[in-house]
């Protein structure tokens, strides 16, 4: 639906909407649960979901896969310019006008030669991927195609880095979601209400961080595709320091503005990474493989969310709460460092994806639709293409 340089902002909007939905759901459960029982909130929250599903089914059409990729958009723009040029040639029979325009747009022969030239230029970028992939049957069973797509995703360096950054990054989130409120009230001496307010301030900072990640990712991506991962990595690392201040310095007599500042800043650092990671993962995977890529990422994140509280619980048993939480925050440093490593891989992986998307777009046949997730060297060679 959106071009590569818009996906950071869109991911931020989706993240904000998800956060708002979670908050509304918690509010509904808090107000209705004590009076009507725990079953009614589940029924209530399902109503807007069903309404949205019906509206999407009635009003939204399935977009063409890969239509918003940069390589495809550039190709269509060039084709439109060439069509305008040819129509002008028919209206202006003067050879002098044609020769003058040929310097601006190039001849038809030049246009026909552009595709193999483009393929040759991008061949070096894709060679190491294509050579390492076995040749599956083009029209095999679905599970074989899914298996090949899965193996191909795991052979993409940027995808691997984005998957592995999730688990350590979820350890501090386990502290925030599971232990922080109780820690502030029991270990730092705050009232339950004040501790809850601190957690809400962290959530507000996270909300701002998501917006910052979306806007900053768009601006940096327009400068270079390698810069957004630096922002996400640095934000995750720098966000550790105000969070350490939250764990070790705030107490019931702390200045309220100081509490707002350090808690909000910690939330901002934690929120920047999400939209950038999601946008980057889209940009380095084929349109046909993105669903599977996000499924794998969610699996890694869920593993981290489940493992985080367990890991922290073992640290608490060995080190005590304060030390355990301070050690657990280092997960964001590990997460940030892994994110920054994608600086060295994301441009090459995205170039390879764009080249393959362009080849699939040029084929425009049944084979391209069925075998879009396969390597260029094995795409539907035996099938008729238009």
One Martini backbone bead per residue (centre of mass of N, CA, C, O) as a GRO file, in nm:
protein
  386
    1UNK     BB    1   0.052   0.064  -0.016
    2UNK     BB    2   0.352   0.165   0.045
    3UNK     BB    3   0.628   0.318   0.031
    4UNK     BB    4   0.939   0.294   0.165
    5UNK     BB    5   0.943   0.611   0.269
    6UNK     BB    6   0.649   0.553   0.445
    7UNK     BB    7   0.665   0.307   0.657
    8UNK     BB    8   0.747   0.437   0.922
    9UNK     BB    9   0.489   0.604   0.966
   10UNK     BB   10   0.285   0.373   0.944
   11UNK     BB   11   0.398   0.203   1.176
   12UNK     BB   12   0.344   0.420   1.388
   13UNK     BB   13   0.038   0.433   1.359
   14UNK     BB   14  -0.012   0.138   1.428
   15UNK     BB   15   0.121   0.147   1.708
   16UNK     BB   16  -0.065   0.360   1.827
   17UNK     BB   17  -0.331   0.209   1.781
   18UNK     BB   18  -0.256  -0.033   1.954
   19UNK     BB   19  -0.215   0.121   2.220
   20UNK     BB   20  -0.499   0.239   2.236
   21UNK     BB   21  -0.648  -0.032   2.235
   22UNK     BB   22  -0.527  -0.141   2.495
   23UNK     BB   23  -0.629   0.084   2.679
   24UNK     BB   24  -0.929   0.046   2.623
   25UNK     BB   25  -0.943  -0.248   2.712
   26UNK     BB   26  -0.856  -0.197   3.004
   27UNK     BB   27  -1.087  -0.003   3.070
   28UNK     BB   28  -1.321  -0.194   3.019
   29UNK     BB   29  -1.233  -0.408   3.223
   30UNK     BB   30  -1.229  -0.216   3.474
   31UNK     BB   31  -1.540  -0.131   3.458
   32UNK     BB   32  -1.698  -0.412   3.391
   33UNK     BB   33  -1.585  -0.648   3.556
   34UNK     BB   34  -1.681  -0.591   3.859
   35UNK     BB   35  -1.995  -0.592   3.771
   36UNK     BB   36  -2.023  -0.828   3.512
   37UNK     BB   37  -1.766  -0.960   3.465
   38UNK     BB   38  -1.520  -1.113   3.254
   39UNK     BB   39  -1.690  -1.178   2.989
   40UNK     BB   40  -1.801  -0.906   2.875
   41UNK     BB   41  -1.541  -0.763   2.769
   42UNK     BB   42  -1.497  -0.966   2.534
   43UNK     BB   43  -1.755  -0.890   2.383
   44UNK     BB   44  -1.711  -0.586   2.348
   45UNK     BB   45  -1.427  -0.589   2.195
   46UNK     BB   46  -1.544  -0.752   1.941
   47UNK     BB   47  -1.726  -0.549   1.795
   48UNK     BB   48  -1.524  -0.353   1.647
   49UNK     BB   49  -1.377  -0.582   1.500
   50UNK     BB   50  -1.619  -0.680   1.329
   51UNK     BB   51  -1.680  -0.413   1.192
   52UNK     BB   52  -1.404  -0.379   1.054
   53UNK     BB   53  -1.412  -0.642   0.893
   54UNK     BB   54  -1.660  -0.571   0.722
   55UNK     BB   55  -1.554  -0.306   0.599
   56UNK     BB   56  -1.309  -0.428   0.461
   57UNK     BB   57  -1.463  -0.640   0.287
   58UNK     BB   58  -1.645  -0.408   0.135
   59UNK     BB   59  -1.406  -0.162   0.068
   60UNK     BB   60  -1.148  -0.345   0.029
   61UNK     BB   61  -0.887  -0.402  -0.187
   62UNK     BB   62  -0.652  -0.599  -0.313
   63UNK     BB   63  -0.342  -0.530  -0.359
   64UNK     BB   64  -0.079  -0.511  -0.549
   65UNK     BB   65   0.203  -0.672  -0.546
   66UNK     BB   66   0.467  -0.437  -0.561
   67UNK     BB   67   0.351  -0.154  -0.669
   68UNK     BB   68   0.529   0.032  -0.437
   69UNK     BB   69   0.792  -0.013  -0.550
   70UNK     BB   70   1.056   0.160  -0.661
   71UNK     BB   71   1.122   0.004  -0.922
   72UNK     BB   72   0.833   0.014  -1.036
   73UNK     BB   73   0.785   0.320  -1.031
   74UNK     BB   74   1.026   0.393  -1.213
   75UNK     BB   75   0.938   0.224  -1.456
   76UNK     BB   76   0.661   0.363  -1.502
   77UNK     BB   77   0.774   0.645  -1.544
   78UNK     BB   78   0.945   0.578  -1.793
   79UNK     BB   79   0.711   0.471  -1.968
   80UNK     BB   80   0.547   0.734  -1.969
   81UNK     BB   81   0.764   0.912  -2.101
   82UNK     BB   82   0.787   0.739  -2.360
   83UNK     BB   83   0.492   0.769  -2.451
   84UNK     BB   84   0.498   1.076  -2.480
   85UNK     BB   85   0.726   1.081  -2.688
   86UNK     BB   86   0.582   0.913  -2.910
   87UNK     BB   87   0.336   1.105  -2.946
   88UNK     BB   88   0.510   1.346  -3.039
   89UNK     BB   89   0.627   1.215  -3.295
   90UNK     BB   90   0.352   1.198  -3.448
   91UNK     BB   91   0.307   1.519  -3.440
   92UNK     BB   92   0.633   1.543  -3.502
   93UNK     BB   93   0.800   1.481  -3.801
   94UNK     BB   94   1.048   1.608  -3.727
   95UNK     BB   95   1.376   1.509  -3.701
   96UNK     BB   96   1.488   1.727  -3.520
   97UNK     BB   97   1.301   1.675  -3.279
   98UNK     BB   98   1.382   1.382  -3.234
   99UNK     BB   99   1.683   1.429  -3.184
  100UNK     BB  100   1.647   1.615  -2.942
  101UNK     BB  101   1.479   1.415  -2.765
  102UNK     BB  102   1.687   1.177  -2.754
  103UNK     BB  103   1.871   1.318  -2.541
  104UNK     BB  104   1.648   1.298  -2.310
  105UNK     BB  105   1.508   0.986  -2.358
  106UNK     BB  106   1.580   0.820  -2.580
  107UNK     BB  107   1.560   0.537  -2.743
  108UNK     BB  108   1.408   0.242  -2.796
  109UNK     BB  109   1.667   0.077  -2.790
  110UNK     BB  110   1.758   0.180  -2.518
  111UNK     BB  111   1.512   0.077  -2.362
  112UNK     BB  112   1.549  -0.227  -2.433
  113UNK     BB  113   1.846  -0.232  -2.294
  114UNK     BB  114   1.782  -0.162  -1.987
  115UNK     BB  115   1.704  -0.433  -1.861
  116UNK     BB  116   1.968  -0.602  -1.892
  117UNK     BB  117   2.141  -0.389  -1.754
  118UNK     BB  118   2.001  -0.398  -1.481
  119UNK     BB  119   2.051  -0.696  -1.430
  120UNK     BB  120   2.359  -0.680  -1.440
  121UNK     BB  121   2.398  -0.474  -1.207
  122UNK     BB  122   2.230  -0.666  -0.992
  123UNK     BB  123   2.377  -0.942  -0.993
  124UNK     BB  124   2.595  -0.892  -0.775
  125UNK     BB  125   2.392  -0.852  -0.539
  126UNK     BB  126   2.248  -1.155  -0.584
  127UNK     BB  127   2.453  -1.388  -0.611
  128UNK     BB  128   2.486  -1.494  -0.314
  129UNK     BB  129   2.186  -1.579  -0.296
  130UNK     BB  130   2.135  -1.755  -0.549
  131UNK     BB  131   2.373  -1.962  -0.509
  132UNK     BB  132   2.253  -2.056  -0.209
  133UNK     BB  133   2.000  -2.158  -0.371
  134UNK     BB  134   1.797  -2.385  -0.435
  135UNK     BB  135   1.605  -2.569  -0.682
  136UNK     BB  136   1.289  -2.549  -0.695
  137UNK     BB  137   0.977  -2.622  -0.764
  138UNK     BB  138   0.758  -2.413  -0.903
  139UNK     BB  139   0.483  -2.620  -0.882
  140UNK     BB  140   0.461  -2.696  -0.601
  141UNK     BB  141   0.391  -2.715  -0.302
  142UNK     BB  142   0.322  -2.497  -0.055
  143UNK     BB  143   0.522  -2.599   0.163
  144UNK     BB  144   0.773  -2.570  -0.015
  145UNK     BB  145   0.753  -2.266  -0.057
  146UNK     BB  146   0.759  -2.190   0.243
  147UNK     BB  147   1.031  -2.320   0.302
  148UNK     BB  148   1.196  -2.154   0.101
  149UNK     BB  149   1.124  -1.879   0.218
  150UNK     BB  150   1.238  -1.932   0.498
  151UNK     BB  151   1.531  -1.983   0.409
  152UNK     BB  152   1.568  -1.712   0.267
  153UNK     BB  153   1.528  -1.530   0.513
  154UNK     BB  154   1.771  -1.666   0.680
  155UNK     BB  155   1.979  -1.557   0.440
  156UNK     BB  156   1.917  -1.267   0.544
  157UNK     BB  157   2.089  -1.054   0.733
  158UNK     BB  158   1.874  -0.844   0.823
  159UNK     BB  159   1.663  -1.042   0.923
  160UNK     BB  160   1.832  -1.174   1.143
  161UNK     BB  161   1.884  -0.918   1.309
  162UNK     BB  162   1.580  -0.846   1.358
  163UNK     BB  163   1.519  -1.105   1.514
  164UNK     BB  164   1.749  -1.096   1.744
  165UNK     BB  165   1.668  -0.816   1.877
  166UNK     BB  166   1.399  -0.894   2.027
  167UNK     BB  167   1.467  -1.066   2.279
  168UNK     BB  168   1.645  -0.863   2.447
  169UNK     BB  169   1.431  -0.626   2.426
  170UNK     BB  170   1.208  -0.784   2.613
  171UNK     BB  171   1.326  -0.779   2.898
  172UNK     BB  172   1.260  -0.485   2.989
  173UNK     BB  173   0.956  -0.518   2.928
  174UNK     BB  174   0.913  -0.719   3.159
  175UNK     BB  175   0.965  -0.511   3.378
  176UNK     BB  176   0.746  -0.307   3.308
  177UNK     BB  177   0.486  -0.504   3.288
  178UNK     BB  178   0.543  -0.680   3.568
  179UNK     BB  179   0.733  -0.500   3.800
  180UNK     BB  180   0.736  -0.186   3.829
  181UNK     BB  181   0.499  -0.113   4.008
  182UNK     BB  182   0.584  -0.289   4.253
  183UNK     BB  183   0.869  -0.173   4.289
  184UNK     BB  184   0.791   0.125   4.353
  185UNK     BB  185   0.615   0.050   4.607
  186UNK     BB  186   0.816  -0.149   4.766
  187UNK     BB  187   1.123  -0.026   4.711
  188UNK     BB  188   1.054   0.308   4.677
  189UNK     BB  189   0.785   0.399   4.853
  190UNK     BB  190   0.537   0.415   4.687
  191UNK     BB  191   0.245   0.455   4.587
  192UNK     BB  192   0.026   0.304   4.386
  193UNK     BB  193  -0.060   0.560   4.234
  194UNK     BB  194   0.225   0.670   4.169
  195UNK     BB  195   0.330   0.420   4.023
  196UNK     BB  196   0.115   0.425   3.803
  197UNK     BB  197   0.193   0.704   3.692
  198UNK     BB  198   0.476   0.626   3.600
  199UNK     BB  199   0.385   0.413   3.396
  200UNK     BB  200   0.218   0.614   3.226
  201UNK     BB  201   0.458   0.796   3.151
  202UNK     BB  202   0.605   0.581   2.996
  203UNK     BB  203   0.378   0.538   2.787
  204UNK     BB  204   0.387   0.828   2.678
  205UNK     BB  205   0.679   0.813   2.582
  206UNK     BB  206   0.634   0.578   2.388
  207UNK     BB  207   0.440   0.726   2.206
  208UNK     BB  208   0.648   0.944   2.120
  209UNK     BB  209   0.861   0.743   2.011
  210UNK     BB  210   0.696   0.634   1.778
  211UNK     BB  211   0.668   0.902   1.630
  212UNK     BB  212   0.972   0.956   1.607
  213UNK     BB  213   1.042   0.700   1.447
  214UNK     BB  214   0.866   0.765   1.202
  215UNK     BB  215   0.975   1.048   1.127
  216UNK     BB  216   1.281   0.985   1.136
  217UNK     BB  217   1.279   0.753   0.931
  218UNK     BB  218   1.187   0.917   0.686
  219UNK     BB  219   1.413   1.131   0.681
  220UNK     BB  220   1.658   0.931   0.675
  221UNK     BB  221   1.579   0.762   0.425
  222UNK     BB  222   1.609   1.002   0.219
  223UNK     BB  223   1.920   1.002   0.263
  224UNK     BB  224   1.941   0.694   0.386
  225UNK     BB  225   1.898   0.350   0.433
  226UNK     BB  226   2.119   0.336   0.683
  227UNK     BB  227   2.002   0.535   0.918
  228UNK     BB  228   1.755   0.424   1.083
  229UNK     BB  229   1.913   0.204   1.250
  230UNK     BB  230   2.072   0.412   1.415
  231UNK     BB  231   1.834   0.536   1.562
  232UNK     BB  232   1.726   0.279   1.700
  233UNK     BB  233   1.987   0.202   1.848
  234UNK     BB  234   2.044   0.465   2.006
  235UNK     BB  235   1.774   0.482   2.155
  236UNK     BB  236   1.799   0.216   2.312
  237UNK     BB  237   2.060   0.290   2.460
  238UNK     BB  238   1.983   0.574   2.582
  239UNK     BB  239   1.723   0.468   2.739
  240UNK     BB  240   1.871   0.331   2.980
  241UNK     BB  241   1.954   0.573   3.162
  242UNK     BB  242   1.673   0.678   3.258
  243UNK     BB  243   1.585   0.399   3.366
  244UNK     BB  244   1.797   0.384   3.588
  245UNK     BB  245   1.686   0.632   3.734
  246UNK     BB  246   1.413   0.513   3.800
  247UNK     BB  247   1.528   0.266   3.973
  248UNK     BB  248   1.748   0.457   4.170
  249UNK     BB  249   1.614   0.770   4.238
  250UNK     BB  250   1.327   0.750   4.278
  251UNK     BB  251   1.083   0.893   4.510
  252UNK     BB  252   0.842   1.035   4.701
  253UNK     BB  253   1.037   1.320   4.713
  254UNK     BB  254   1.049   1.373   4.430
  255UNK     BB  255   1.054   1.559   4.171
  256UNK     BB  256   0.807   1.573   3.945
  257UNK     BB  257   0.969   1.672   3.692
  258UNK     BB  258   1.185   1.457   3.711
  259UNK     BB  259   1.001   1.216   3.673
  260UNK     BB  260   0.891   1.297   3.399
  261UNK     BB  261   1.159   1.312   3.247
  262UNK     BB  262   1.286   1.024   3.292
  263UNK     BB  263   1.038   0.856   3.214
  264UNK     BB  264   0.980   0.974   2.934
  265UNK     BB  265   1.264   0.921   2.815
  266UNK     BB  266   1.255   0.616   2.842
  267UNK     BB  267   1.006   0.579   2.657
  268UNK     BB  268   1.124   0.699   2.401
  269UNK     BB  269   1.360   0.498   2.365
  270UNK     BB  270   1.163   0.244   2.347
  271UNK     BB  271   0.976   0.350   2.087
  272UNK     BB  272   1.157   0.389   1.826
  273UNK     BB  273   1.220   0.097   1.715
  274UNK     BB  274   0.960  -0.037   1.603
  275UNK     BB  275   0.896   0.112   1.324
  276UNK     BB  276   1.178   0.060   1.199
  277UNK     BB  277   1.181  -0.246   1.200
  278UNK     BB  278   0.924  -0.291   1.029
  279UNK     BB  279   1.014  -0.131   0.777
  280UNK     BB  280   1.277  -0.285   0.722
  281UNK     BB  281   1.150  -0.565   0.685
  282UNK     BB  282   0.989  -0.487   0.433
  283UNK     BB  283   1.238  -0.384   0.251
  284UNK     BB  284   1.395  -0.693   0.273
  285UNK     BB  285   1.125  -0.811   0.145
  286UNK     BB  286   0.911  -0.970  -0.022
  287UNK     BB  287   0.581  -0.940  -0.063
  288UNK     BB  288   0.530  -1.262  -0.042
  289UNK     BB  289   0.717  -1.274   0.247
  290UNK     BB  290   0.608  -1.082   0.479
  291UNK     BB  291   0.419  -1.256   0.643
  292UNK     BB  292   0.639  -1.458   0.731
  293UNK     BB  293   0.833  -1.254   0.857
  294UNK     BB  294   0.633  -1.151   1.080
  295UNK     BB  295   0.584  -1.424   1.209
  296UNK     BB  296   0.874  -1.466   1.303
  297UNK     BB  297   0.903  -1.209   1.466
  298UNK     BB  298   0.670  -1.266   1.666
  299UNK     BB  299   0.798  -1.521   1.779
  300UNK     BB  300   1.049  -1.387   1.897
  301UNK     BB  301   0.899  -1.180   2.073
  302UNK     BB  302   0.735  -1.385   2.240
  303UNK     BB  303   0.978  -1.524   2.354
  304UNK     BB  304   1.085  -1.271   2.500
  305UNK     BB  305   0.831  -1.213   2.673
  306UNK     BB  306   0.845  -1.488   2.822
  307UNK     BB  307   1.152  -1.486   2.909
  308UNK     BB  308   1.194  -1.223   3.061
  309UNK     BB  309   1.051  -1.276   3.338
  310UNK     BB  310   1.209  -1.536   3.396
  311UNK     BB  311   1.491  -1.412   3.394
  312UNK     BB  312   1.434  -1.201   3.614
  313UNK     BB  313   1.353  -1.402   3.836
  314UNK     BB  314   1.635  -1.531   3.856
  315UNK     BB  315   1.781  -1.269   3.929
  316UNK     BB  316   1.629  -1.210   4.189
  317UNK     BB  317   1.721  -1.469   4.340
  318UNK     BB  318   2.035  -1.377   4.318
  319UNK     BB  319   2.030  -1.028   4.347
  320UNK     BB  320   1.775  -0.894   4.347
  321UNK     BB  321   1.583  -0.651   4.231
  322UNK     BB  322   1.765  -0.411   4.159
  323UNK     BB  323   1.993  -0.567   4.017
  324UNK     BB  324   1.820  -0.721   3.816
  325UNK     BB  325   1.707  -0.472   3.666
  326UNK     BB  326   1.979  -0.351   3.582
  327UNK     BB  327   2.059  -0.596   3.408
  328UNK     BB  328   1.804  -0.613   3.220
  329UNK     BB  329   1.853  -0.337   3.066
  330UNK     BB  330   2.084  -0.449   2.876
  331UNK     BB  331   1.897  -0.550   2.649
  332UNK     BB  332   1.887  -0.274   2.495
  333UNK     BB  333   2.183  -0.272   2.415
  334UNK     BB  334   2.179  -0.524   2.246
  335UNK     BB  335   1.955  -0.433   2.059
  336UNK     BB  336   2.098  -0.175   1.952
  337UNK     BB  337   2.349  -0.312   1.830
  338UNK     BB  338   2.198  -0.491   1.627
  339UNK     BB  339   2.061  -0.261   1.477
  340UNK     BB  340   2.331  -0.120   1.384
  341UNK     BB  341   2.430  -0.359   1.199
  342UNK     BB  342   2.225  -0.299   0.960
  343UNK     BB  343   2.392  -0.077   0.822
  344UNK     BB  344   2.572  -0.304   0.654
  345UNK     BB  345   2.298  -0.458   0.500
  346UNK     BB  346   2.037  -0.305   0.397
  347UNK     BB  347   2.111  -0.200   0.114
  348UNK     BB  348   2.172  -0.467  -0.029
  349UNK     BB  349   1.903  -0.612   0.033
  350UNK     BB  350   1.719  -0.400  -0.103
  351UNK     BB  351   1.837  -0.416  -0.387
  352UNK     BB  352   1.767  -0.713  -0.435
  353UNK     BB  353   1.461  -0.682  -0.407
  354UNK     BB  354   1.415  -0.471  -0.633
  355UNK     BB  355   1.520  -0.646  -0.866
  356UNK     BB  356   1.312  -0.879  -0.832
  357UNK     BB  357   1.056  -0.712  -0.857
  358UNK     BB  358   1.110  -0.614  -1.146
  359UNK     BB  359   1.111  -0.889  -1.284
  360UNK     BB  360   0.823  -0.968  -1.202
  361UNK     BB  361   0.686  -0.723  -1.339
  362UNK     BB  362   0.783  -0.794  -1.633
  363UNK     BB  363   0.644  -1.067  -1.671
  364UNK     BB  364   0.326  -1.072  -1.622
  365UNK     BB  365   0.248  -1.367  -1.514
  366UNK     BB  366   0.160  -1.660  -1.383
  367UNK     BB  367   0.442  -1.734  -1.280
  368UNK     BB  368   0.490  -1.476  -1.106
  369UNK     BB  369   0.261  -1.532  -0.907
  370UNK     BB  370   0.342  -1.826  -0.810
  371UNK     BB  371   0.685  -1.750  -0.802
  372UNK     BB  372   0.771  -1.480  -0.641
  373UNK     BB  373   0.947  -1.625  -0.393
  374UNK     BB  374   1.158  -1.690  -0.594
  375UNK     BB  375   1.425  -1.697  -0.753
  376UNK     BB  376   1.525  -1.566  -1.046
  377UNK     BB  377   1.670  -1.833  -1.160
  378UNK     BB  378   1.366  -2.002  -1.089
  379UNK     BB  379   1.142  -1.839  -1.240
  380UNK     BB  380   0.922  -1.992  -1.432
  381UNK     BB  381   1.064  -2.128  -1.688
  382UNK     BB  382   0.807  -2.332  -1.779
  383UNK     BB  383   0.626  -2.087  -1.797
  384UNK     BB  384   0.403  -1.879  -1.922
  385UNK     BB  385   0.472  -1.550  -2.041
  386UNK     BB  386   0.395  -1.203  -2.129
   0.00000   0.00000   0.00000
